Amino acid sequence: MNLEDKVREAIIAELRRQAEAGQQGLRVDAKAAEMMTIEGRVNLDELAMAIVGSLAGGP
C-alpha cells in the first residue's frame, strides 16, 4: 500500500467515525473510490490526528 492509499483510507475512516458519532450533524457518502460527499461539520484536529497516526503506523 502506498502513502496516498494510507492517507485516503485514514481520511475516509475518520470521517465515517465522526459521522457515526453524530455530534456535529456530519453525513458522509464514500461509495465511489476517488470521490466522496461530505455534509456537516468536521473536527479537523481529530482528522489530522487520524492521518498522522496512520502514517506513523498506528491503527
Secondary structure, DSSP 8 states (H G I E B T S, - for coil): --HHHHHHHHHHHHHHHHHHH-SS--EEE--SSS--EEES---HHHHHHHHHHHHTT--
